Amino acid sequence: MSAVGRPGNGPSIRGGAGAGVSAGSARAAAAIPDSRALYRALSEQSVTGLTVVSPDGRFLRVNRALCRISGYTREELLEKTVRDITHPADLDSGNAFRKELMSGQSRTRSYEKRYVRKDGSTLWVRIVATPVLGADGKTRCFVGLVHDITALKNAQESLAASEARFRRMVELSSDWYWIQDENFRFVELPGLGKRGLDPETIIGKTRWEIPELGPLPERVWQQHREKVMRHEPFTDFVYMRYSKSGELRYLSVTGEPIFDDSGRFHGYHGIGKDITEKAHAQKAQEDSEQRYRMLFDIHPHPMWVVDSKTFAFLAVNDAAVRHYGYSREEFLSMTADQIRPAEEVAELVKAFKDQSSSYMHRTMRHRKKSGELIDVDVVSFNLEFDGRPARLGVINDITERVKAEQRAREIEDRYKALLAERSRAGH
């Protein structure tokens, strides 16, 4: 009986000393199928694509896994070349890969590229290929293992995109990054120096031990300390510190705790932002709004702000309360259509559809709490009030003027009638 090493080349196994060992080896070798059967068994059971390709790129053998990966049948692939299913953008790099294998510079090499499936979709593959040489040393074919790495590529791209978004978010939303140890002492502060604040005076200290802090109630610091002692994340904690030039800066920090895989606390990290300009602008806006509200309240004419969508009164001044007879609370529970005669509500709705930025001047009638109808001139303009589209109106009661004009017209009409009567009597 012959052992199977290379077919026809194995030594004979004969009896004698050591014959038992040789017989066992022969039985093990006999159990191994020939090379073709072994290839078929391995290739068809593998989840990895397996292919034999000619030097000019034609598929010579393919397994089921490659058919599944590419979407083509075995017969279809054997009618194609590697170029036929390669993404156009990867053709040049694929040629370079094949030439390098043929040059003998690399016996085995891996390469990533894209395939175009039969249905037109694109997938990423990693190919591990090796040349098979003939007796003359020339490349007879290539044997390649094809791994579908589309999911891996997608995950890598998603991770890269996520990291890029995170870096961009940090750049856009912060001026510096900070890290604290488990005792809340700063260990890193990259970027802080660019804001005119010396990081060297902060390293090794907690936030509440930072020198040259601006005034802040102790209660606020106590609440912050209690939160970090509980290892809770925090957002937009604002405190003040003097810069190197002595300017008081407003600083906003956001942080989250760091835990290892076992849940052990290792400190905090987060971002910081200098919001001094924003704080000054907000203070100026608050001062401006306070002055505006003061002028609104002391204006001699009735004034109010009405929601552009619901017609609800959002604010009224003292003059409106005095003139119309409603209390401020009553006004704020009402809508603008409730002080208009029913036949003029449609005109009100039409007027509020005008969202232009110019001033509007209209004459209309209003009803007081007493039921009295008055004629008014209203100058109004659109604005945003507490984040809502609204309209501010300044009201001028012209009832007496309208009555006077009406009396004047009546007198003139009687005078004209008297002249006409005398003229007829004279004839």
C-alpha positions as CSV (number, residue, x, y, z in Angstrom):
1,M,0.0,0.0,0.0
2,S,1.4,3.4,-0.9
3,A,1.3,6.5,1.3
4,V,-0.3,9.6,-0.2
5,G,2.1,12.5,-0.1
6,R,2.4,13.6,-3.7
7,P,0.5,11.1,-5.9
8,G,2.8,8.3,-7.2
9,N,5.9,9.6,-5.3
10,G,5.3,8.2,-1.8
11,P,7.5,5.5,-0.4
12,S,6.2,1.9,0.1
13,I,5.4,0.7,3.6
14,R,6.7,-2.7,4.5
15,G,6.5,-4.9,7.5
16,G,9.2,-5.3,10.1
17,A,10.4,-3.1,12.9
18,G,8.2,0.0,13.2
19,A,5.7,-1.5,10.8
20,G,2.8,-0.5,13.2
21,V,3.6,3.2,13.1
22,S,4.1,3.1,9.3
23,A,0.7,1.3,8.9
24,G,-1.0,4.0,11.0
25,S,0.5,6.8,8.9
26,A,-0.6,5.0,5.8
27,R,-4.2,4.8,7.0
28,A,-4.2,8.5,7.9
29,A,-2.8,9.4,4.5
30,A,-5.3,7.2,2.7
31,A,-8.1,9.1,4.4
32,I,-7.0,12.4,2.7
33,P,-8.7,12.9,-0.7
34,D,-6.8,13.8,-3.8
35,S,-6.0,17.5,-4.5
36,R,-9.0,18.1,-6.7
37,A,-11.5,16.6,-4.2
38,L,-9.8,18.5,-1.4
39,Y,-10.1,21.8,-3.4
40,R,-13.7,21.2,-4.1
41,A,-14.5,20.4,-0.5
42,L,-12.7,23.4,0.9
43,S,-13.9,25.9,-1.7
44,E,-17.6,25.0,-1.7
45,Q,-17.9,24.9,2.1
46,S,-16.1,28.2,2.7
47,V,-17.9,31.5,3.5
48,T,-14.9,33.2,1.8
49,G,-14.8,33.7,-1.9
50,L,-12.2,31.5,-3.6
51,T,-11.1,32.0,-7.2
52,V,-8.4,31.0,-9.7
53,V,-7.7,33.7,-12.2
54,S,-5.6,33.6,-15.4
55,P,-2.7,36.1,-15.9
56,D,-5.0,38.1,-18.3
57,G,-7.7,38.3,-15.6
58,R,-10.2,35.7,-16.7
59,F,-12.0,33.7,-14.0
60,L,-10.9,30.0,-14.3
61,R,-12.6,28.7,-11.1
62,V,-15.0,30.3,-8.6
63,N,-16.7,28.9,-5.5
64,R,-20.3,29.4,-4.3
65,A,-19.2,32.1,-1.8
66,L,-17.8,34.3,-4.6
67,C,-21.1,33.8,-6.6
68,R,-23.0,34.9,-3.5
69,I,-20.7,37.9,-3.0
70,S,-20.9,39.1,-6.6
71,G,-24.5,38.1,-7.4
72,Y,-23.4,36.2,-10.5
73,T,-23.8,32.5,-11.2
74,R,-20.8,30.3,-11.7
75,E,-21.4,30.2,-15.4
76,E,-21.7,33.9,-15.7
77,L,-18.5,34.6,-13.8
78,L,-16.5,32.1,-15.9
79,E,-17.5,34.2,-18.9
80,K,-16.1,37.4,-17.3
81,T,-12.8,38.9,-16.3
82,V,-11.9,40.6,-13.0
83,R,-12.1,44.0,-14.7
84,D,-15.7,43.3,-15.6
85,I,-16.8,43.3,-12.0
86,T,-14.3,45.9,-10.6
87,H,-15.6,49.3,-9.8
88,P,-14.4,51.8,-12.5
89,A,-12.6,53.9,-9.9
90,D,-10.4,50.9,-8.8
91,L,-9.4,49.6,-12.3
92,D,-5.9,51.3,-12.3
93,S,-5.0,50.2,-8.8
94,G,-6.2,46.7,-9.7
95,N,-3.9,46.6,-12.7
96,A,-1.0,47.7,-10.5
97,F,-1.8,44.9,-8.0
98,R,-1.8,42.3,-10.7
99,K,1.5,43.5,-12.2
100,E,3.2,43.4,-8.8
101,L,2.1,39.8,-8.3
102,M,3.4,38.9,-11.7
103,S,6.7,40.6,-11.2
104,G,7.6,38.2,-8.4
105,Q,8.2,41.1,-6.0
106,S,5.5,39.8,-3.7
107,R,4.5,36.1,-3.3
108,T,1.3,36.9,-1.4
109,R,-0.4,40.3,-1.1
110,S,-3.6,41.7,0.2
111,Y,-5.6,44.4,-1.5
112,E,-8.9,46.2,-0.9
113,K,-11.1,47.4,-3.7
114,R,-14.7,47.6,-4.8
115,Y,-16.8,45.2,-6.8
116,V,-19.9,46.0,-8.8
117,R,-22.5,43.3,-8.1
118,K,-24.8,42.0,-10.8
119,D,-27.6,44.2,-9.5
120,G,-25.4,47.3,-9.8
121,S,-24.8,47.8,-6.1
122,T,-21.2,48.3,-4.8
123,L,-19.4,46.3,-2.2
124,W,-16.0,46.4,-0.7
125,V,-13.7,43.3,-0.7
126,R,-10.3,42.4,0.6
127,I,-8.4,40.1,-1.7
128,V,-5.5,37.9,-0.5
129,A,-3.8,36.6,-3.7
130,T,-0.8,34.6,-4.5
131,P,0.7,33.6,-8.0
132,V,1.1,30.0,-9.0
133,L,4.3,29.5,-11.0
134,G,5.0,26.9,-13.6
135,A,8.2,24.9,-14.0
136,D,9.6,27.7,-16.2
137,G,9.1,30.2,-13.3
138,K,6.4,32.1,-15.1
139,T,3.0,32.9,-13.6
140,R,0.4,30.3,-14.6
141,C,-2.5,31.7,-12.6
142,F,-3.4,33.5,-9.4
143,V,-5.3,32.0,-6.5
144,G,-7.2,34.5,-4.4
145,L,-9.3,34.6,-1.3
146,V,-12.1,37.2,-1.5
147,H,-13.5,38.6,1.8
148,D,-16.7,40.8,1.8
149,I,-15.7,43.7,4.1
150,T,-18.5,46.0,3.2
151,A,-19.9,46.1,6.7
152,L,-16.5,46.8,8.1
153,K,-15.9,49.6,5.6
154,N,-19.3,51.1,6.4
155,A,-18.6,50.9,10.1
156,Q,-15.1,52.6,9.6
157,E,-16.7,55.3,7.5
158,S,-19.4,55.9,10.0
159,L,-16.8,56.0,12.8
160,A,-14.6,58.4,10.8
161,A,-17.6,60.6,10.0
162,S,-18.7,60.5,13.7
163,E,-15.2,61.5,14.8
164,A,-15.0,64.3,12.3
165,R,-18.4,65.6,13.4
166,F,-17.3,65.4,17.0
167,R,-14.0,67.2,16.3
168,R,-16.0,69.8,14.3
169,M,-18.5,70.1,17.1
170,V,-15.8,70.7,19.7
171,E,-14.1,73.3,17.5
172,L,-17.4,75.1,16.9
173,S,-18.8,74.9,20.3
174,S,-15.7,75.4,22.5
175,D,-12.6,77.4,23.0
176,W,-10.7,74.8,25.0
177,Y,-10.8,71.2,26.2
178,W,-10.1,70.2,29.8
179,I,-9.5,67.0,31.8
180,Q,-9.6,66.5,35.6
181,D,-8.5,63.6,37.7
182,E,-10.5,61.7,40.3
183,N,-9.9,64.5,42.8
184,F,-11.3,67.1,40.4
185,R,-7.9,68.6,39.8
186,F,-7.1,69.9,36.3
187,V,-4.5,67.8,34.5
188,E,-4.9,69.1,30.9
189,L,-6.2,72.4,29.5
190,P,-5.3,72.6,25.8
191,G,-6.5,75.8,24.1
192,L,-7.0,77.8,27.3
193,G,-3.9,80.0,26.8
194,K,-5.3,81.4,23.5
195,R,-8.1,83.1,25.5
196,G,-5.7,85.2,27.6
197,L,-6.0,82.8,30.6
198,D,-2.9,81.2,32.1
199,P,-3.3,77.4,32.3
200,E,-0.2,77.0,34.5
201,T,-2.0,78.7,37.4
202,I,-4.9,76.2,37.1
203,I,-3.1,72.8,36.6
204,G,-3.3,70.8,39.9
205,K,-6.2,72.8,41.2
206,T,-10.0,72.3,41.3
207,R,-12.3,74.7,39.6
208,W,-13.3,76.4,42.8
209,E,-9.6,76.8,43.7
210,I,-8.7,78.7,40.6
211,P,-7.0,82.0,41.4
212,E,-8.5,85.4,40.4
213,L,-12.1,84.2,40.3
214,G,-14.8,86.8,39.8
215,P,-17.6,87.2,42.4
216,L,-20.1,84.4,42.4
217,P,-22.4,83.4,45.3
218,E,-21.1,80.6,47.5
219,R,-24.4,78.8,47.1
220,V,-23.7,78.5,43.3
221,W,-20.3,77.0,43.9
222,Q,-21.7,74.7,46.6
223,Q,-24.3,73.3,44.1
224,H,-21.6,72.8,41.5
225,R,-19.3,70.9,44.0
226,E,-22.2,68.7,45.1
227,K,-23.0,67.8,41.5
228,V,-19.5,66.7,40.6
229,M,-19.1,64.9,43.9
230,R,-22.1,62.8,42.8
231,H,-20.2,62.2,39.5
232,E,-23.0,63.7,37.4
233,P,-22.6,65.4,34.0
234,F,-23.2,69.2,33.9
235,T,-23.9,71.7,31.2
236,D,-23.1,75.4,30.8
237,F,-21.8,76.1,34.3
238,V,-20.9,79.8,34.1
239,Y,-18.3,81.5,36.4
240,M,-16.0,84.5,36.1
241,R,-12.3,84.9,36.1
242,Y,-9.9,87.8,35.5
243,S,-7.6,87.5,32.5
244,K,-3.9,88.4,32.5
245,S,-4.8,92.0,31.5
246,G,-7.2,92.3,34.5
247,E,-10.4,92.0,32.4
248,L,-13.3,90.1,33.9
249,R,-14.2,87.2,31.6
250,Y,-17.3,85.1,31.6
251,L,-16.5,81.4,31.2
252,S,-19.0,78.6,30.4
253,V,-18.0,74.9,31.0
254,T,-19.7,71.6,30.2
255,G,-18.4,68.3,31.5
256,E,-19.1,64.6,31.9
257,P,-17.6,62.0,34.2
258,I,-15.0,59.4,33.1
259,F,-15.5,55.8,34.1
260,D,-13.4,52.7,33.2
261,D,-14.9,49.4,32.1
262,S,-15.3,48.3,35.7
263,G,-17.3,51.4,36.5
264,R,-14.5,53.1,38.5
265,F,-14.5,56.9,38.5
266,H,-11.4,58.5,36.9
267,G,-12.3,62.1,36.7
268,Y,-14.0,64.5,34.4
269,H,-13.4,65.9,30.9
270,G,-15.3,68.5,28.9
271,I,-15.2,71.7,27.0
272,G,-15.0,75.4,27.9
273,K,-16.0,78.6,26.1
274,D,-15.4,82.2,26.7
275,I,-18.9,83.8,26.6
276,T,-17.9,87.3,27.7
277,E,-19.1,89.0,24.5
278,K,-22.4,87.1,24.6
279,A,-22.8,88.0,28.3
280,H,-22.2,91.7,27.6
281,A,-24.6,91.6,24.7
282,Q,-27.3,89.9,26.8
283,K,-26.8,92.4,29.6
284,A,-27.2,95.2,27.0
285,Q,-30.3,93.6,25.6
286,E,-31.8,93.2,29.1
287,D,-31.0,96.9,29.8
288,S,-32.6,97.8,26.5
289,E,-35.6,95.7,27.1
290,Q,-36.0,97.2,30.6
291,R,-35.8,100.7,29.1
292,Y,-38.3,99.7,26.4
293,R,-40.7,98.3,28.9
294,M,-40.4,101.4,31.0
295,L,-41.2,103.6,28.0
296,F,-44.0,101.2,27.1
297,D,-45.6,101.5,30.5
298,I,-45.3,105.3,30.9
299,H,-46.5,106.1,27.3
300,P,-49.5,108.4,27.4
301,H,-51.3,106.6,24.7
302,P,-52.8,103.1,25.1
303,M,-50.3,100.4,23.8
304,W,-50.5,96.7,23.6
305,V,-48.8,93.7,22.0
306,V,-51.0,91.1,20.3
307,D,-50.1,87.5,19.2
308,S,-50.2,87.5,15.4
309,K,-51.7,84.0,15.2
310,T,-54.1,83.8,18.2
311,F,-54.9,87.5,18.6
312,A,-54.2,87.1,22.3
313,F,-53.1,90.2,24.2
314,L,-49.5,89.5,25.4
315,A,-48.8,92.9,27.1
316,V,-50.8,96.1,27.7
317,N,-49.6,99.4,29.3
318,D,-51.2,101.4,32.1
319,A,-52.8,103.9,29.6
320,A,-54.7,101.0,27.9
321,V,-56.0,99.8,31.3
322,R,-57.2,103.2,32.2
323,H,-58.7,104.1,28.9
324,Y,-60.6,100.8,28.1
325,G,-61.7,100.0,31.6
326,Y,-60.3,96.4,31.7
327,S,-57.8,95.4,34.3
328,R,-54.4,94.1,33.1
329,E,-55.5,90.6,34.0
330,E,-58.7,90.9,32.1
331,F,-56.8,92.2,29.0
332,L,-54.3,89.3,29.2
333,S,-57.2,86.8,29.2
334,M,-58.8,88.3,26.1
335,T,-58.2,88.4,22.4
336,A,-58.1,91.4,20.1
337,D,-61.3,90.4,18.3
338,Q,-63.3,90.7,21.5
339,I,-62.9,94.5,21.5
340,R,-64.0,94.9,17.9
341,P,-67.6,95.0,16.7
342,A,-68.7,91.6,15.3
343,E,-69.1,93.0,11.8
344,E,-65.5,94.2,11.7
345,V,-63.7,91.0,12.9
346,A,-63.1,89.9,9.3
347,E,-61.3,93.1,8.7
348,L,-59.1,92.5,11.7
349,V,-58.2,89.0,10.5
350,K,-57.3,90.4,7.1
351,A,-55.1,93.1,8.7
352,F,-53.1,90.6,10.7
353,K,-52.2,88.7,7.5
354,D,-50.0,91.7,6.6
355,Q,-46.6,90.6,7.8
356,S,-44.6,93.4,6.3
357,S,-41.9,95.2,8.2
358,S,-43.3,98.7,7.6
359,Y,-45.6,100.6,9.9
360,M,-49.3,100.2,9.4
361,H,-51.8,103.0,10.0
362,R,-55.5,102.1,10.2
363,T,-58.7,103.7,11.5
364,M,-61.2,101.4,13.2
365,R,-63.7,101.1,16.1
366,H,-63.0,99.5,19.5
367,R,-65.4,98.6,22.3
368,K,-64.6,99.6,25.9
369,K,-65.5,97.4,28.9
370,S,-68.5,99.7,29.4
371,G,-69.8,98.8,25.9
372,E,-69.1,102.2,24.5
373,L,-67.8,102.2,20.9
374,I,-64.9,104.5,20.2
375,D,-63.2,105.5,17.0
376,V,-59.4,105.0,17.1
377,D,-56.3,105.5,15.0
378,V,-53.9,102.6,15.3
379,V,-50.3,102.7,14.3
380,S,-48.8,99.2,14.4
381,F,-45.8,97.1,13.3
382,N,-44.8,93.5,13.4
383,L,-42.2,92.3,15.9
384,E,-41.1,89.2,17.8
385,F,-42.2,89.1,21.4
386,D,-40.8,86.4,23.8
387,G,-40.1,84.3,20.7
388,R,-43.6,84.7,19.2
389,P,-44.6,86.6,16.1
390,A,-46.7,89.6,17.4
391,R,-47.8,93.1,16.6
392,L,-47.4,96.2,18.7
393,G,-50.1,98.8,18.4
394,V,-50.3,102.4,19.6
395,I,-53.9,103.6,19.9
396,N,-55.1,107.2,19.6
397,D,-58.8,107.7,20.5
398,I,-60.2,110.0,17.8
399,T,-63.9,109.7,18.9
400,E,-64.3,113.4,19.8
401,R,-62.6,114.4,16.6
402,V,-64.8,112.2,14.5
403,K,-67.9,113.5,16.4
404,A,-66.7,117.1,15.8
405,E,-66.1,116.4,12.1
406,Q,-69.6,114.8,11.9
407,R,-71.1,117.9,13.6
408,A,-69.3,120.2,11.2
409,R,-70.6,118.2,8.2
410,E,-74.1,118.4,9.6
411,I,-73.8,122.2,10.2
412,E,-72.5,122.6,6.7
413,D,-75.3,120.5,5.2
414,R,-77.9,122.6,7.1
415,Y,-76.2,125.8,5.9
416,K,-76.2,124.6,2.3
417,A,-79.9,123.6,2.7
418,L,-80.8,127.0,4.1
419,L,-79.0,128.8,1.2
420,A,-80.8,126.6,-1.3
421,E,-84.2,127.3,0.4
422,R,-83.6,131.1,0.4
423,S,-82.4,130.9,-3.2
424,R,-85.7,129.2,-4.2
425,A,-87.8,131.7,-2.2
426,G,-86.0,134.7,-4.0
427,H,-87.2,133.4,-7.3
